[in-house]
Amino acid sequence: MSDSRYSYDENAEVWPYFAMTLLSLVLLPSTWKAATQAVKPDKDNSPKFENGYKPENYEEVEKFRKKNRKSKIFTKTNTFIVIGWIILVVVAYFIHTQETPEDRKRFDPYEILGIPSSATEREIKSRYRKLSLKFHPDKIRNIVNTTREVMEAQFVEMTKAYKSLTDEVTRNNFNEYGHPDGPQPMKHGIALPKWLVEEKGTPLVILGYSCLVGVALPFVVWNWWSGTKQYTKGRIHTTTAANIFEAFAKSNLDDFTFEDLIRLLANSQEYKILIPGISSDTVYDYLSAYLSREKVEDELKKLAVVSRSIAILDGMLDIASAFKNATLLRKIISLTQAFTQALPPESNELLQLPKVDKEHIIDSTNATLRSAFCLSEEEQKQILGITSDDDWKIARAVAFQIPTIEILDAFFKVPGETVVTPQSIAHLVIKFRVSNPGTTLPTPDPKDLEEVDNALTIKKPLSTNDIAPQLEAIYAPYLPVYLRPKWTVLLVNPRENRIVEPPSNVTRMYTDGSVTTYKIQLSAPMPDQIGQYRFLVEFRSNAYVGTDAVRSVVLNIEPAPKVDEVEDDISDPEEDSIAGAMAQLRGGKTKRRPADDMSEEDSEDEEESSSEEEDSDTDINTDTEDEEEK
């Protein structure tokens, strides 16, 4: 099995260096990446304002958040990196303490005799004679055997060096090739012991290869494949997605209730993976208790179930968008708001504020956030059912952090054009701004509502969507996970109650009252008939109740503007010219030659022909005269 031309690492001289090199190639970049991630500050998804309010299950919520907070230090990757560095240190220590074999020492006669390479033969002999008097075995007296053996070995080396330098051929070989015997054959070494490659190590090699190819590699590929196939692009389990799609396909979507959606949510596969053995009914009970803000016996399990609900509802919204039913989409978004604020669906928006009297608000008021906080302090307390000034300040602080969308304008536009023409590719431009309850913004500048094209917006119309800053985390004290707000934009055909474009999400906007521009690229071309088409633009929040905005938008399809024809200085070629003939072959236009030009050319041709006839007659007559003279 082995080849005698190769030398094996029987004395462990090479493999430690090989192992150290491989470990270094893996550990150095991995360590650098892990270090940069550890130093990089975390993305803080927690709310930026504190109001001192703590819900009834505050301790359980904080315990769940702390338990699920990922550490940047104690990770599986960092564990493998530490183990790798320990192995690298052990290998380096082994190399450091390993004795260098004698056969690896380079034979240098000049170094042995202690003379320069330019020494003459006389200097070499003189030096050898002096060393012989010191190290010759016959000159050694009264010394122990170990010292005698060392000195005898040194004398042998000196004799070998002397002979190498006094022989002309040997000295030339050393000076030219670095070896007294001349050029040496190249040796190929294998960083493995011979027993591992020979027959004795064959079973071990086969076993290792089988484990790698037959067990480890299929396991890694299966994990990767199952991970990619078990979840959809919407980050929900394929079984959950199939159940949701089947439920929507077999039902009248307009009749779907919030109860049906919660039941469908409770049947998700994610919960069964999260808590093995849990039933759909138990999940439903947990979800219902959360929406009612009721504590259960196993509060942490309830929070674990709720922590996955927002992501599943987002996936449910993606599946529902394929059916284009606007009513179903609105209900799913409203249910997402309810789970974010831990409220029953379609609750009064004042109930998302802390310290309010729930029964009082349900029984006696239909006020909204904006209408309530435009009143006096006493009227606000009366509406909220609050008597304490401290409680009112906490509720007011939270209310002023809830953004409300005001759609200022919405219109369709074709980049670089002034009108929307049939079958053109357009996008929807939405101008909006954010305000808070109790604040009144000034009238926007008309220039901010205009859409001016430039080179960038014509080439990349949606580039303006990324200009505004990212929204901060929402205030949701009952939700066990931190969540960033987003507004889902629906473009609805009100006559059919269907969306005409897939929902898009707005996560960037100005919160200081400035106008934000958001554009949606329409996937289908414009209608081919000239006229007006009416749609609804809806901004619906995933986080807050009562902050949705709706505005009507009209699509006006107009004929393309006429372009004035400009006369070219270059006229069409004449039909009987070479250019005209080429134009006729290409199907181009030609013109007839004017009659005056034709008459002039005809007369010229007649004159030329008559002159030619006269010349010919003259020649004939001359010949006749010559003949007569003869």
Stockholm file with secondary structure:
# STOCKHOLM 1.0

chainA/1-630         MSDSRYSYDENAEVWPYFAMTLLSLVLLPSTWKAATQAVKPDKDNSPKFENGYKPENYEEVEKFRKKNRKSKIFTKTNTFIVIGWIILVVVAYFIHTQETPEDRKRFDPYEILGIPSSATEREIKSRYRKLSLKFHPDKIRNIVNTTREVMEAQFVEMTKAYKSLTDEVTRNNFNEYGHPDGPQPMKHGIALPKWLVEEKGTPLVILGYSCLVGVALPFVVWNWWSGTKQYTKGRIHTTTAANIFEAFAKSNLDDFTFEDLIRLLANSQEYKILIPGISSDTVYDYLSAYLSREKVEDELKKLAVVSRSIAILDGMLDIASAFKNATLLRKIISLTQAFTQALPPESNELLQLPKVDKEHIIDSTNATLRSAFCLSEEEQKQILGITSDDDWKIARAVAFQIPTIEILDAFFKVPGETVVTPQSIAHLVIKFRVSNPGTTLPTPDPKDLEEVDNALTIKKPLSTNDIAPQLEAIYAPYLPVYLRPKWTVLLVNPRENRIVEPPSNVTRMYTDGSVTTYKIQLSAPMPDQIGQYRFLVEFRSNAYVGTDAVRSVVLNIEPAPKVDEVEDDISDPEEDSIAGAMAQLRGGKTKRRPADDMSEEDSEDEEESSSEEEDSDTDINTDTEDEEEK
#=GR chainA/1-630 SS CCCTTEEECTTSSSHHHHHHHHHHHHHHHHHHHHHHHHHSCCCCCSCSCCCCCCCTTHHHHHHHHHHHCCCSSSCHHHHHHHHHHHHHHHHHHHHHHCCCCGGGSCCCHHHHHTCCTTCCHHHHHHHHHHHHHHHCGGGCCSCCHHHHHHHHHHHHHHHHHHHHHHSHHHHHHHHHHSSTTCSCCCCEEESSCHHHHSGGGHHHHHHHHHIIIIIIHHHHHHHHHHHHHHBCTTSSBHHHHHHHHHHHHTSCGGGCCHHHHHHHHHTCHHHHHHSTTCCHHHHHHHHHHHHTTCCCSSHHHHHHHHHTHHHHHHHHHHHHHTTTBHHHHHHHHHHHHHHHHTCCTTCCGGGGSTTCCHHHHHHHCCCCHHHHTTSCHHHHHHHHTCCCHHHHHHHHHHHTTSCEEEEEEEEEECTTCSSBCTTCCCEEEEEEEEECTTCCCCCCCGGGGCCCCCHHHHHCGGGGGGSSCBCCCCCCTTCSSCCCCCEEEEEEETTTTEESSCCEEECBCCSSSCCEEEEEECSSCCCSSCEEEEEEEEEEESSCTTCCEEEEEEEEECCCCCCCCCCCSSCCCBTTSHHHHHHHHTTCCCBCCCHHHHHHHHHHHHHHHHHHHHHHHHHHHHHHHHHHHC
#=GC SS_cons         CCCTTEEECTTSSSHHHHHHHHHHHHHHHHHHHHHHHHHSCCCCCSCSCCCCCCCTTHHHHHHHHHHHCCCSSSCHHHHHHHHHHHHHHHHHHHHHHCCCCGGGSCCCHHHHHTCCTTCCHHHHHHHHHHHHHHHCGGGCCSCCHHHHHHHHHHHHHHHHHHHHHHSHHHHHHHHHHSSTTCSCCCCEEESSCHHHHSGGGHHHHHHHHHIIIIIIHHHHHHHHHHHHHHBCTTSSBHHHHHHHHHHHHTSCGGGCCHHHHHHHHHTCHHHHHHSTTCCHHHHHHHHHHHHTTCCCSSHHHHHHHHHTHHHHHHHHHHHHHTTTBHHHHHHHHHHHHHHHHTCCTTCCGGGGSTTCCHHHHHHHCCCCHHHHTTSCHHHHHHHHTCCCHHHHHHHHHHHTTSCEEEEEEEEEECTTCSSBCTTCCCEEEEEEEEECTTCCCCCCCGGGGCCCCCHHHHHCGGGGGGSSCBCCCCCCTTCSSCCCCCEEEEEEETTTTEESSCCEEECBCCSSSCCEEEEEECSSCCCSSCEEEEEEEEEEESSCTTCCEEEEEEEEECCCCCCCCCCCSSCCCBTTSHHHHHHHHTTCCCBCCCHHHHHHHHHHHHHHHHHHHHHHHHHHHHHHHHHHHC
//
